[in-house]
Amino acid sequence: MNIPNLLTVLRVLLIPFFILLFYLPYHWSYMAASTVFAIAAATDWLDGYLARRWEQSTPFGAFLDPVADKLMVAVALVLLVQEHANFWLTLPAAIIIGREIVVSALREWMAEIGARAQVAVSNMGKWKTAAQMLALVILLANPKAATFWVILGYALLLVAAALTLWSMLQYLRAAWPHLRITAEKK
């Protein structure tokens, strides 16, 4: 167990505290939940940076890092959809969670046929993640009132959803030759 892997495990362990803080009946609970989420988002970047810099990449880290990231994001989106209960948050949340399921399944299938490298993480995915994380930090910190910050959070989440769809289409396009061959065999 190295420091990058410990940071990834920490991100998973923060999820219950994040949920608890979000639901506490105090005026500061939204900001506290947002802060925990921001710390978790920072560890997502930091663990990858340290693993590469210190040459401490491990199979365990390669497995758990994307799982931890998807868990934190999915939990945040579910909490926000429940809290805000509107189209402007629900639609991008459904797109983002749906895309993660599709791309994860696609990557697993591509790995099974020995073509995993063709659906590796792209720069588009990094931009999507940045917009998504910033949107979530903003929205978690602000109750559902129609303020500048909430509207900015919605706008960033819509940008993240658009980038999510675009990157999913890129992954599907890269995998299409393999998907087509498999479909023709059946």
C-alpha positions in Angstrom: 0.0 0.0 0.0 1.6 3.3 -1.1 0.6 6.9 -0.7 -1.3 7.2 -4.0 -3.4 4.1 -3.1 -4.0 5.4 0.4 -5.3 8.7 -1.1 -7.7 6.6 -3.3 -8.9 4.6 -0.4 -9.4 7.9 1.6 -11.7 9.1 -1.2 -13.9 6.1 -0.8 -13.9 6.4 3.0 -15.0 10.1 2.7 -18.3 9.1 1.0 -20.2 8.4 4.2 -19.0 11.6 5.9 -19.9 13.5 2.7 -23.4 12.2 2.8 -23.8 12.8 6.6 -22.6 16.4 6.2 -25.0 17.0 3.3 -28.0 16.0 5.4 -27.1 17.7 8.7 -29.7 20.3 9.6 -27.3 23.2 10.0 -26.7 26.2 7.8 -23.0 25.2 7.3 -23.7 21.7 6.2 -23.8 22.4 2.5 -20.4 24.1 2.6 -19.0 21.3 4.7 -20.2 18.7 2.3 -18.9 20.7 -0.6 -15.5 21.0 1.1 -15.3 17.2 1.7 -16.2 16.7 -2.0 -13.5 19.2 -3.1 -10.9 17.4 -1.0 -11.9 14.1 -2.5 -11.7 15.7 -6.0 -8.2 17.0 -5.2 -7.1 13.6 -4.1 -8.3 12.2 -7.4 -5.8 14.5 -9.2 -3.1 14.1 -6.5 -3.1 10.3 -6.3 -2.6 10.0 -10.1 0.1 12.7 -10.1 2.0 11.0 -7.3 1.7 7.5 -8.7 3.1 8.7 -12.1 5.8 11.0 -10.5 7.0 8.4 -8.0 6.5 5.5 -10.4 4.1 3.8 -7.9 1.3 2.8 -10.2 -0.2 -0.5 -9.1 -3.0 -2.8 -10.5 -4.9 -2.1 -7.3 -4.7 1.7 -7.9 -5.6 1.3 -11.5 -8.7 -0.6 -10.5 -9.8 1.5 -7.5 -9.1 5.0 -8.7 -11.8 5.2 -11.4 -14.2 3.3 -9.1 -13.6 5.9 -6.3 -14.1 8.7 -8.7 -17.3 7.3 -10.1 -18.7 6.6 -6.7 -18.1 10.1 -5.4 -19.6 11.7 -8.5 -22.6 9.4 -8.6 -23.3 10.0 -4.9 -23.0 13.8 -5.3 -25.3 13.8 -8.4 -27.9 11.6 -6.6 -27.9 13.9 -3.6 -28.2 17.0 -5.8 -31.0 15.6 -7.9 -32.9 14.8 -4.7 -32.3 18.3 -3.3 -32.9 20.4 -6.4 -35.5 18.1 -8.1 -35.5 19.8 -11.5 -34.9 19.2 -15.1 -31.7 21.3 -15.3 -29.9 19.1 -12.8 -31.6 15.7 -13.4 -31.0 15.6 -17.2 -27.2 16.2 -17.0 -27.0 13.9 -13.9 -28.7 11.1 -15.9 -26.4 11.7 -18.9 -23.2 11.7 -16.7 -24.2 8.5 -14.8 -25.4 6.8 -17.9 -22.2 7.6 -19.8 -20.1 6.2 -17.0 -22.0 2.9 -17.1 -21.7 2.7 -20.9 -18.0 3.6 -21.1 -17.1 1.3 -18.1 -18.8 -1.6 -19.8 -17.2 -0.7 -23.1 -13.7 -0.5 -21.6 -14.2 -3.9 -19.9 -15.4 -5.5 -23.1 -12.5 -4.0 -25.1 -10.1 -5.3 -22.5 -11.5 -8.8 -22.9 -10.8 -8.7 -26.6 -7.4 -7.2 -26.1 -8.2 -3.7 -27.4 -8.3 -1.7 -24.2 -5.8 0.9 -25.4 -8.2 2.1 -28.0 -10.6 3.4 -25.4 -8.1 4.9 -23.0 -8.8 8.2 -21.2 -8.6 11.2 -23.5 -8.0 14.9 -22.9 -11.7 15.4 -23.6 -12.3 13.3 -20.5 -10.0 15.5 -18.4 -11.9 18.6 -19.5 -15.2 16.9 -18.7 -14.0 15.9 -15.3 -12.8 19.4 -14.5 -16.1 21.0 -15.5 -18.0 18.3 -13.7 -16.1 18.6 -10.4 -16.3 22.4 -10.4 -20.0 22.3 -11.0 -20.5 19.8 -8.2 -18.4 21.7 -5.7 -20.5 24.9 -6.5 -23.8 23.1 -6.4 -23.1 21.2 -3.2 -22.1 24.5 -1.5 -25.3 26.3 -2.5 -28.9 25.3 -1.6 -31.4 25.1 -4.5 -32.2 28.9 -4.5 -31.9 30.5 -7.9 -28.6 32.4 -7.3 -25.8 33.3 -9.6 -23.8 30.4 -8.1 -26.5 27.8 -8.6 -27.1 29.0 -12.2 -23.3 28.8 -12.8 -23.3 25.3 -11.4 -26.1 24.3 -13.7 -24.4 25.8 -16.7 -21.1 24.0 -15.8 -23.0 20.7 -15.3 -24.6 21.1 -18.7 -21.2 21.7 -20.2 -19.9 18.6 -18.4 -22.9 16.6 -19.8 -22.2 17.8 -23.3 -18.5 16.9 -23.0 -19.6 13.6 -21.5 -21.7 12.8 -24.5 -19.0 13.9 -26.9 -16.3 11.8 -25.2 -18.7 8.8 -25.1 -19.2 9.1 -28.8 -15.4 9.2 -29.3 -15.1 6.0 -27.3 -17.9 4.3 -29.2 -16.3 5.5 -32.5 -13.0 4.0 -31.5 -14.6 0.8 -30.6 -17.0 0.6 -33.6 -14.8 -1.6 -35.8 -14.7 -4.2 -32.9 -18.4 -3.8 -32.2 -19.3 -4.2 -35.9 -17.2 -7.4 -36.2 -18.8 -8.9 -33.1 -22.2 -8.0 -34.3 -21.6 -9.5 -37.7 -20.4 -12.8 -36.1 -23.8 -13.3 -34.4 
